[in-house]
Amino acid sequence: MRRSSRSYAQTVTYALLLTRFSGTTTLGVDAVVVTLPRGHNLLSHTLKILTDAQARAEIAVGIDLLERSIAAIDIGRLTEGGVDPWLYSSAEQGSAATSP
């Protein structure tokens, strides 16, 4: 059960983040299913199944908090200096800071 919960949370979080990084500011799961960037049809369909009305009702507080938290991310700040936020590591951050 624990592994399933983690996979569920990671899938929903990744879909919300991917949508947010595409420039969308509306992050309700219903909107995300429609606005996920092209090429992510499988993720879109998976998200639709994972967040159906019954599942959503059981975890609404957590999903709402996650949506609000991701909507508050300042994308420009995360990507300034050419750092790729998807590939972050402390070693890369250090080398990026010292590169010309």
C-alpha positions in Angstrom: 0.0 0.0 0.0 2.8 2.4 0.9 4.5 2.0 -2.5 1.2 2.6 -4.3 0.6 5.8 -2.3 4.1 7.1 -3.2 3.6 6.3 -6.9 0.2 8.0 -6.9 1.6 11.1 -5.2 4.6 11.2 -7.5 2.5 10.9 -10.6 0.1 13.6 -9.6 2.9 15.9 -8.5 4.9 15.4 -11.7 1.9 16.1 -13.9 1.1 19.3 -11.9 4.8 20.4 -12.1 5.1 19.7 -15.8 2.0 21.7 -16.5 3.2 24.6 -14.4 6.5 24.6 -16.1 4.7 24.8 -19.5 3.5 28.3 -18.4 0.0 27.3 -17.2 -1.2 29.0 -14.0 -4.5 27.1 -13.7 -3.6 23.9 -11.9 -6.9 22.3 -11.0 -6.4 18.6 -11.9 -9.3 18.9 -14.5 -7.5 21.8 -16.2 -4.2 19.9 -16.1 -5.6 16.9 -17.9 -6.6 19.2 -20.7 -3.5 21.5 -20.7 -0.6 19.1 -20.2 2.0 19.8 -22.9 1.8 17.9 -26.1 3.4 14.5 -26.1 2.2 13.6 -22.6 -1.1 11.9 -23.5 -0.4 8.8 -21.4 0.3 11.0 -18.3 -2.9 13.0 -19.0 -5.0 9.9 -19.2 -3.4 8.4 -16.1 -4.0 11.6 -14.2 -7.6 11.6 -15.2 -8.0 8.1 -13.9 -6.1 8.7 -10.7 -8.1 11.8 -9.8 -11.6 10.7 -10.6 -14.3 12.2 -8.4 -14.3 9.4 -5.9 -10.5 9.3 -5.4 -10.4 13.1 -5.3 -13.1 13.3 -2.6 -11.0 11.0 -0.4 -7.8 13.1 -0.6 -9.2 16.5 -1.6 -7.3 18.4 1.2 -3.9 17.0 0.0 -4.6 17.6 -3.7 -5.8 21.1 -3.0 -2.6 21.9 -1.0 -0.4 20.4 -3.7 -2.1 22.5 -6.4 -1.8 25.7 -4.5 1.8 25.0 -3.6 2.8 24.3 -7.2 0.8 27.3 -8.5 2.9 29.5 -6.2 6.2 28.4 -7.7 8.2 31.3 -9.4 9.3 29.5 -12.6 11.5 32.4 -13.7 13.5 32.2 -10.4 14.0 28.4 -10.7 15.2 28.7 -14.3 17.4 31.8 -14.0 21.0 31.4 -14.9 20.2 28.5 -17.3 19.9 25.9 -14.5 17.5 23.1 -15.5 15.3 22.5 -12.5 14.6 18.9 -13.6 18.2 18.0 -13.5 19.2 19.7 -10.2 22.1 18.5 -8.1 24.3 20.3 -5.7 27.3 19.5 -8.0 25.6 21.1 -11.0 24.5 24.1 -9.0 28.1 24.7 -7.8 29.5 24.3 -11.3 26.8 26.6 -12.8 27.7 29.3 -10.3 31.4 29.2 -11.3 30.9 28.9 -15.0 31.6 32.1 -17.1 
